Structures are given as structure tokens and as C-alpha cells.
Amino acid sequence: MSIAHHLEEVRQRIAQAAHDASRDASSVALLAVTKTFPAADVRAAFEAGQRAFGENYVQEGTGKIAELADLRRDIEWHFIGPLQSNKTRVVAEQFDWVHSIDRLKIAERLSAQRPEGSAALNVCIQVNVSGEASKSGVEPHEAAALAHAVAALPGLRLRGLMAIPEAAETLDAQRRPLARLRELMAALRADGLTLDTLSMGMSADLEAAVLEGATLVRIGTAIFGRRTTSH
């Protein structure tokens, strides 16, 4: 099956989940996650109407941005992986979004390194909603302080929250940590922050995420297939 066919299948899943949640399907954006897949696959998805793409690794992502320079004005590039201090400059210069801010130092570097004259860098704070030691993300009880600090930085626009919950088999089990993220964002909005993005849900838990209010789902495997190479 082609990438265009898989994209359409994912769009149908989003539409059905939105219907089940009594939501408009247009309220859920699709981010195609292209880590380990070649630029040719990005181009194929672009030709099938996809415009937002997510990368987990800085070097790989910037390589694709360069290779697809002819599409740059029409593609929205999202950095969604863990970000080290020594990699912030290139991300600040080349990406449109960063989903994985989990400490103030990273946000401050992105703010200082965003080129003058560029649009604000859209950012999300990554929250460790499942409490896994192996996962990046700020602890839920520390998210509010970080969010207010990030929101005050020039050159950045705090859009919302992101999470990568622990894998679960049942819909109810998938929904529980996602509900925590939704509730946390509601609390931050009630506290005065203007947030509009809940970045949650992947190929296996897309439906649970839409039911819990995701405004952006990050889908790789269901579009491009299983990854056969590692970074």
C-alpha cells in the first residue's frame, strides 16, 4: 500500500474518533513522524496533501530539511525528540515547532538563539504523565512553574503540552494518562496561560488521544510502516 493510502486511512481513523468524541475532525491536526524514513517518503506524503512533519533527531531532521529545501515554504517542521543543550541552535534556526521542552535551560537557549526577524518558535512542554524513569518530561507537579517561565521568554510561543505515555493495551488504560495531560492543560489555562495544543496520541493510541481532547496526533508507523533501521 502507498503512503498516500495509509495517510487516508489515518485521516479516516481521526475522523471516526472525532465523531465518537462529538468533535469536529478539523480540530485534530495530523503530524507525520518521519524519523528513520527517507526524504523521498516525506515528499510522497507531501504530494498526498500532508504538510506537518515531525523529527526526533537533530542531524537527521536538518538533513531532510536541506534535502527538501524546495518545499520549505509549505512544510511545517516539528522537532519532537529529546533536545540537548548543544543542539538547540540549529533547532531554533531551522524548525517551526519544538514539542519536547522539559527544562527551562533548553527553552532559554531556544529563545536566545531564535533568529531575529523569524516568527516565534512554537513550543510545547513535555510532561511525564506515566512517571517512567526512562521517559523525558517534567513531572506533572512541576509543569505549571515551567510553563509560566517559558511563556515569558521572547522569541517563543508556548502552545501547550506534549506527552508520550506508557504503552497500554485497552482503550480505558490508554485514556487515563492522556486524561491527566488534558486536566493539567485545563488547569494551566485557568491560571491565565493561553494554550491551544495537546500533542498526544500515536499510531497505537490515536483513538484514545482524540477522545481525551488531543489537538495534534503524532503518527509514524501507521503512515510509513514499521521502522527497520535505528538511529
C-alpha positions in Angstrom: 0.0 0.0 0.0 1.2 3.5 -0.8 2.0 6.3 1.7 -1.0 8.2 0.2 -3.3 5.2 1.0 -2.0 4.9 4.6 -2.4 8.7 5.1 -6.0 8.4 4.0 -6.6 5.5 6.4 -5.1 7.6 9.3 -7.3 10.6 8.4 -10.3 8.3 8.4 -9.3 7.0 11.9 -9.1 10.6 13.1 -12.5 11.4 11.6 -14.1 8.4 13.2 -12.5 9.1 16.6 -13.6 12.7 16.4 -17.1 11.7 15.6 -17.1 9.3 18.6 -15.9 12.2 20.8 -18.5 14.6 19.3 -15.7 16.7 18.0 -15.1 18.3 14.6 -12.3 16.3 12.8 -10.7 19.5 11.8 -9.9 20.2 15.4 -7.3 17.4 15.3 -4.1 18.1 13.3 -2.0 15.2 11.9 1.8 15.3 12.4 3.5 12.7 10.2 6.5 11.4 12.1 9.3 10.6 9.7 12.2 9.6 11.8 14.4 6.9 10.1 12.4 7.3 6.9 14.0 9.0 3.9 13.2 12.4 2.4 11.6 10.6 -0.5 8.9 9.4 1.9 8.3 12.9 3.2 7.9 14.1 -0.4 5.4 11.3 -1.1 3.4 12.3 1.9 3.6 16.0 0.9 2.3 15.1 -2.6 -0.6 13.4 -0.8 -1.5 16.6 1.0 0.4 16.3 4.3 2.1 19.5 5.4 3.4 18.9 9.0 6.3 16.6 9.7 8.0 15.5 12.9 11.6 14.5 13.5 13.2 13.1 16.6 16.9 13.6 15.8 18.5 16.9 15.0 21.0 15.8 12.4 18.6 13.6 10.6 15.9 16.2 10.7 18.1 19.1 9.4 19.4 16.8 6.7 15.8 16.3 5.4 15.0 20.0 5.7 18.0 20.7 3.5 17.2 17.9 1.0 13.6 19.2 0.8 14.5 22.8 0.6 12.2 23.3 -2.4 9.2 22.5 -0.2 10.4 24.6 2.8 7.8 27.4 2.5 5.0 24.8 2.6 6.2 22.4 5.2 5.9 22.8 8.9 8.8 21.1 10.7 8.3 19.9 14.2 11.1 18.7 16.5 9.6 16.1 18.9 12.6 14.3 20.4 14.8 14.9 23.5 16.9 18.0 22.9 20.4 18.5 24.3 21.8 21.9 25.1 24.5 21.7 22.4 21.8 21.1 19.7 19.5 24.0 20.4 20.9 26.5 18.0 20.2 24.5 14.8 16.7 23.6 16.1 16.0 27.3 16.9 17.2 28.3 13.4 15.5 25.6 11.3 12.4 24.2 13.0 8.9 25.7 13.4 7.9 23.8 16.5 9.6 22.1 19.4 7.4 19.7 21.4 9.9 18.4 23.9 10.8 21.2 26.3 11.2 19.7 29.8 13.6 22.2 31.5 14.0 25.9 31.5 17.6 25.9 30.3 16.6 24.4 26.9 13.8 27.0 26.5 16.1 29.9 27.3 18.7 28.7 24.8 16.0 28.3 22.1 14.7 31.8 22.9 18.2 33.4 22.7 19.1 31.5 19.5 15.9 32.1 17.5 17.0 34.3 14.6 15.8 37.9 14.7 13.0 38.5 12.2 11.8 34.9 12.4 8.3 34.1 13.6 8.1 32.9 17.2 9.1 29.3 17.7 6.1 27.3 18.7 6.8 25.2 21.8 5.2 22.6 24.0 6.2 21.4 27.4 6.7 17.6 27.6 5.1 16.1 30.7 6.0 12.7 32.0 2.4 11.6 32.7 3.2 7.9 33.4 6.1 8.5 35.8 8.5 6.3 33.7 12.1 6.8 34.7 13.2 6.2 31.1 11.0 8.9 29.7 11.8 12.6 29.2 9.4 15.2 30.5 8.8 17.4 33.5 6.9 15.9 36.4 3.2 17.0 36.4 3.5 18.9 39.7 6.4 21.0 38.2 4.7 21.7 34.9 3.0 25.0 35.9 6.2 26.7 37.1 8.0 25.7 33.9 5.1 26.7 31.7 4.9 30.2 33.2 8.6 30.7 32.9 8.6 29.5 29.2 5.6 31.7 28.3 7.6 34.8 29.4 10.5 34.2 27.1 10.9 36.3 23.9 11.0 34.5 20.6 8.9 31.6 21.8 5.2 31.0 21.8 4.1 28.5 24.3 1.3 26.5 22.6 0.6 23.7 25.0 1.6 20.3 26.4 3.0 17.0 25.0 3.2 13.5 26.4 4.4 10.0 25.4 2.5 7.8 27.9 3.4 4.3 28.8 2.0 1.8 26.2 -1.3 0.2 27.3 -3.5 -2.5 25.7 -7.0 -1.3 26.4 -8.7 1.9 25.4 -9.5 2.8 29.1 -5.9 2.2 30.1 -4.7 4.3 27.3 -7.1 7.1 28.2 -6.1 7.5 31.8 -2.6 9.2 31.4 -3.9 11.2 28.5 -6.8 12.5 30.7 -4.1 13.7 33.2 -2.5 15.7 30.5 -5.8 17.2 29.4 -6.6 18.1 33.0 -3.2 19.7 33.5 -3.7 21.9 30.5 -7.1 22.9 31.7 -5.6 24.0 35.0 -2.8 26.0 33.2 -5.4 27.7 31.1 -7.5 28.5 34.1 -4.3 30.0 35.6 -4.1 32.5 32.8 -1.9 30.8 30.1 -3.2 30.9 26.5 -2.7 27.4 25.3 -4.3 25.6 22.4 -2.3 22.4 21.7 -2.5 19.0 23.3 0.2 17.0 21.5 -0.6 13.4 22.3 -1.5 10.1 20.6 0.5 7.9 18.3 -0.4 5.0 15.9 -1.5 2.7 18.7 -3.5 5.1 20.8 -4.8 7.7 18.4 -8.4 7.0 19.2 -7.8 7.3 23.0 -6.0 10.6 22.4 -8.8 12.1 20.3 -11.4 11.1 22.9 -9.3 12.9 25.6 -9.0 16.1 23.6 -5.8 15.8 21.5 -5.5 18.6 19.1 -2.4 17.1 17.4 -1.6 13.4 17.0 1.9 12.2 16.1 1.7 9.3 13.6 4.6 7.4 12.1 4.1 3.6 11.8 0.5 3.8 10.5 1.7 6.0 7.7 5.2 4.9 6.8 5.3 1.3 8.1 7.4 -0.3 10.8 10.9 1.1 11.2 13.6 -1.3 10.0 16.5 0.9 10.9 17.5 2.5 14.2 19.2 5.9 14.7 
